[in-house]
Structures are given as C-alpha cells and as structure tokens.
C-alpha cells in the first residue's frame, strides 16, 4: 500500500486518512450524495422520507431513481415511464455498485443525447477488455478478470445487458438492463465501469480483498468539500445553460440590403 500526503494544508484543519482504490468496480458502494446531490443540482426533486429509502424524480416526472438498503437484495432502481418516443425501461444495480459507476448512468440522464450512434463496446475496447463469444452471448471482461459486461438476446429477440464485478470470495454486485433501456445510457455506464481512474474511500470503508490496490492519502475536509462542490457547481451551470437555450427567444436576422437597393436610396 502506498502513502501520499497532500500539500498546502490550511491552519486549524486536521487531515483525514482516505484511500484511492483500484479497480473502482470493487471499491464498495460509497457516498450516495455523489449521485443524489448532482441530480438535485440538475433540478431533480427529492421525494425521500426521513429515515426511508432515497427517491428522486426527474423534472418531467418520467424517471424515478431509488436506492433502498432496507430490503433484500437492495440497491439501486432506475425506472422510466413510457413516453411518446421511448418505451418503459428499468435498470437495477446491486447495493455495492460504486456510486461513481452509478453516476456514469445517472449523470447521462441530465444531458442531451449525442448525435452519434452509441457503442457500448467502445469504452471497453479502449481499456483493453477481453472479448469472448459463444452461441448465445457476447462478453467483455476487464483485464484483471474482476468485472464484466455481457450482451445476449432472449427468446423473443430482445437485447439484454448484464454487468457486474466480484472479488476472489465472490463478493460484489450485478447490474441488469431491460431490453428497452436507451443504448446511450448503457454506453455511459460501460464507460464509468471501465474507467481506470481510482475512486476515493474513507478509512474503514475499503472492502477487504486481495484483488484491490490502495493508495493512502491525507485529505483536508475543505478539500473534500471543494471537490464535492465543484461537481454540484458544474451540474448547476450545465442546467442553467440548457434551460437558457431551451427558452431563449429565437429571432430571424434581417437581410442586408442588396447593392442595387442601397444605390436606389441615395
């Protein structure tokens, strides 16, 4: 285990020990606020009750995101109602799914879709995941063998996606996507899953596994707060820009007079 120390500590603050964890898929659930505070800053409504599960509704009330640790197996449920342009869909993720990976999908719900066709396999191929194929399914596995992304078709020909991660003891999580889940969301999830960037966990919240690597870092509370706030600020700025573009008045530019009309007025 490596150890680092952050520079520039301010007066009166006590540094706290945290760990950078790799691979991120085995880092454990993490702080739910990484997901929830970003969505709130994007205008999502918090429907949670005190002491109850987390519930957030999209501004148009078509999508609900919930996290419930009080039932078995518990975890995340992201459900969208059917709309004029999209069938109903659901994504479920186990309670140990790292919030940074969940956020890869939920953050994408707040952005406009890219004009490019989504490609779920592209971020996995970029990170050198290993593809395998048999008669029924196509699977990509992380280089260390701890995480996977799998595609197959059911008997009706519907595309089904399944993902997850586990350590040497079988501890981990799984995620499933109904056939109608928009592909750009599955791609966003895959990109967050395959990212080589470590994630941070406080002392006492790092899973016990020989499959993970940790780097000890000393971090000030003000630094943690600043990092969290920068994510929220970015969400608010993006939401403001989106709303401004959606509601600003559109005007038609007046044509410039032609040369002949300009001469006629002289």
C-alpha positions in Angstrom: 0.0 0.0 0.0 1.4 3.4 -1.0 1.0 6.6 1.1 0.8 10.2 -0.1 0.4 13.4 1.7 -1.4 16.4 0.2 0.4 19.8 0.4 -1.0 23.2 1.2 -2.8 22.4 4.4 -4.7 25.3 5.9 -4.4 26.4 9.6 -6.9 24.8 12.0 -7.7 21.8 9.9 -7.0 18.2 10.7 -6.2 15.9 7.8 -8.2 12.7 7.4 -7.0 9.5 6.0 -8.6 8.2 2.8 -7.7 5.6 0.2 -7.6 5.7 -3.6 -9.0 2.3 -4.6 -8.4 0.3 -7.8 -10.1 -1.3 -9.6 -13.0 1.0 -9.0 -15.6 -1.8 -9.6 -14.5 -3.4 -6.3 -14.4 -0.2 -4.2 -17.8 -0.7 -2.5 -20.9 1.5 -2.6 -19.5 4.8 -1.5 -21.3 8.1 -0.6 -24.8 8.2 -2.1 -24.6 12.0 -2.2 -22.2 11.7 -5.2 -25.3 10.7 -7.1 -28.1 12.5 -5.3 -26.6 15.9 -4.9 -25.7 16.1 -8.6 -29.2 15.3 -9.6 -30.7 17.8 -7.1 -28.5 20.5 -8.6 -29.9 19.5 -12.0 -33.4 20.2 -10.9 -34.5 16.6 -9.8 -37.0 16.5 -7.0 -36.1 14.7 -3.7 -39.1 12.5 -2.7 -37.3 10.8 0.1 -38.9 10.4 3.5 -36.8 10.9 6.7 -35.2 7.5 7.5 -36.5 6.0 4.4 -35.0 5.0 1.0 -33.7 7.6 -1.4 -36.2 8.7 -4.1 -35.5 11.2 -6.8 -37.8 12.2 -9.7 -36.7 13.8 -12.9 -38.0 17.4 -13.6 -40.6 16.0 -16.1 -41.6 13.2 -13.7 -40.9 10.4 -16.2 -37.9 8.9 -14.4 -37.5 7.8 -10.8 -34.2 6.8 -9.2 -34.3 5.0 -5.9 -31.8 3.4 -3.5 -33.2 1.1 -0.9 -30.8 -0.7 1.5 -33.7 -1.9 3.8 -34.9 -4.8 1.5 -33.1 -7.8 0.1 -31.2 -7.8 -2.1 -31.5 -3.9 -2.0 -29.7 -1.4 -4.1 -30.5 1.0 -7.0 -33.5 1.0 -9.2 -33.8 3.5 -12.1 -37.2 3.3 -13.8 -38.6 5.3 -16.7 -42.2 5.5 -17.7 -43.2 5.1 -21.4 -43.1 8.3 -23.4 -44.1 9.2 -26.9 -40.5 8.4 -28.1 -39.4 5.7 -25.7 -40.7 2.5 -24.2 -40.7 1.9 -20.5 -37.4 0.7 -19.1 -35.7 -0.3 -15.9 -32.1 -0.6 -14.6 -31.3 -2.4 -11.3 -27.9 -2.2 -9.6 -26.7 -4.0 -6.5 -26.1 -2.1 -3.3 -22.3 -2.5 -3.6 -22.2 -0.9 -7.0 -19.8 2.1 -6.6 -21.6 5.4 -6.8 -19.1 6.6 -9.4 -20.3 3.9 -11.7 -23.9 4.5 -10.9 -23.3 8.2 -11.6 -22.0 7.4 -15.0 -25.5 6.4 -16.0 -27.5 8.9 -13.8 -25.4 11.9 -14.9 -26.2 10.9 -18.5 -29.9 11.3 -17.8 -29.3 15.0 -17.3 -27.5 15.6 -20.7 -28.8 15.8 -24.2 -28.1 12.7 -26.3 -25.2 12.7 -28.6 -25.9 12.8 -32.4 -23.5 9.8 -32.8 -24.9 6.3 -32.5 -24.0 4.8 -29.1 -21.4 2.0 -29.0 -21.4 0.1 -25.7 -18.2 -1.8 -26.5 -16.1 1.2 -27.5 -15.1 2.3 -23.9 -14.4 -1.4 -23.0 -12.2 -1.9 -26.1 -10.3 1.3 -25.3 -9.4 -0.1 -21.9 -8.3 -3.4 -23.4 -11.2 -5.5 -22.0 -11.1 -9.1 -23.3 -14.0 -10.1 -25.5 -15.4 -13.7 -25.7 -18.3 -15.0 -27.7 -20.3 -18.2 -27.7 -23.6 -19.2 -29.4 -25.8 -17.2 -27.1 -23.9 -14.3 -25.6 -21.0 -11.8 -26.1 -19.0 -10.9 -23.0 -16.2 -8.4 -22.3 -14.1 -9.0 -19.2 -11.8 -6.5 -17.5 -8.0 -7.3 -17.9 -7.8 -8.3 -14.2 -10.9 -10.5 -14.5 -12.9 -8.8 -11.8 -15.6 -7.1 -13.9 -17.7 -7.9 -17.0 -20.2 -6.6 -19.4 -22.4 -9.1 -21.2 -25.0 -9.0 -24.1 -27.4 -11.7 -25.2 -30.8 -11.9 -26.9 -33.8 -13.6 -25.2 -36.1 -16.0 -26.9 -38.1 -13.1 -28.3 -35.0 -11.5 -29.8 -34.8 -8.7 -27.3 -31.4 -7.3 -26.5 -30.4 -7.9 -22.8 -27.4 -6.4 -21.0 -25.9 -7.7 -17.8 -22.9 -6.5 -15.9 -21.1 -6.8 -12.5 -18.0 -7.4 -10.6 -16.7 -9.8 -7.9 -13.6 -10.5 -5.9 -11.9 -13.7 -5.0 -14.5 -14.5 -2.4 -17.5 -13.8 -4.7 -18.4 -10.5 -3.0 -19.5 -7.8 -5.4 -22.6 -6.7 -7.3 -24.5 -7.1 -10.5 -26.5 -4.7 -12.8 -29.2 -5.6 -15.3 -30.9 -3.5 -18.0 -34.3 -4.2 -19.6 -34.3 -4.6 -23.3 -35.7 -1.1 -23.9 -33.0 0.8 -21.9 -31.6 3.5 -24.2 -28.3 2.5 -25.5 -26.6 5.8 -24.8 -27.2 5.1 -21.1 -25.8 1.6 -21.3 -22.7 3.1 -23.0 -22.4 5.8 -20.3 -22.5 3.0 -17.6 -19.9 1.0 -19.5 -17.5 4.0 -19.7 -17.8 4.6 -16.0 -17.3 0.9 -15.3 -14.2 0.6 -17.5 -12.5 3.8 -16.3 -9.0 3.2 -15.0 -9.3 6.2 -12.6 -9.3 5.1 -8.9 -12.1 6.2 -6.6 -11.7 7.6 -3.0 -13.0 5.9 0.1 -12.6 7.0 3.8 -10.7 4.8 6.3 -12.9 1.9 7.4 -14.9 1.9 4.2 -12.5 -0.1 2.0 -13.5 -3.6 1.2 -11.2 -6.4 2.4 -10.0 -8.1 -0.8 -6.7 -9.2 -2.2 -7.9 -8.1 -5.7 -7.9 -4.3 -4.9 -4.9 -1.9 -4.7 -5.0 1.1 -2.4 -3.0 4.3 -2.0 -3.3 6.1 1.3 -3.8 9.8 1.1 -4.2 12.5 3.8 -7.0 14.9 2.8 -8.4 18.0 4.4 -12.1 18.4 5.0 -12.0 21.6 3.0 -10.5 19.7 0.0 -13.3 17.1 0.1 -15.9 19.8 0.3 -14.3 21.7 -2.6 -14.3 18.6 -4.8 -17.9 17.9 -4.0 -18.9 21.5 -4.6 -17.2 21.6 -7.9 -19.3 18.7 -9.2 -22.5 20.4 -7.9 -21.5 23.8 -9.4 -20.8 22.1 -12.8 -24.3 20.5 -12.7 -26.0 23.8 -11.9 -24.1 25.6 -14.7 -25.0 22.9 -17.2 -28.7 23.0 -16.2 -28.8 26.8 -16.4 -27.2 26.7 -19.9 -29.7 24.0 -21.0 -32.7 25.9 -19.7 -31.4 29.2 -21.3 -31.0 27.6 -24.7 -34.4 25.9 -24.4 -36.3 29.1 -23.5 -34.5 32.0 -25.1 -36.4 33.8 -27.9 -35.4 32.9 -31.4 -35.1 35.9 -33.8 -34.7 36.0 -37.5 -31.8 38.1 -38.8 -32.9 40.9 -41.0 -31.5 40.6 -44.5 -28.8 43.0 -45.6 -29.9 45.4 -48.4 -28.6 44.5 -51.8 -26.2 46.8 -53.6 -29.0 47.9 -56.1 -31.4 48.7 -53.2 -28.6 50.6 -51.4 -28.0 52.7 -54.5 -31.7 53.4 -55.0 -31.9 55.1 -51.6 -29.2 57.6 -52.4 
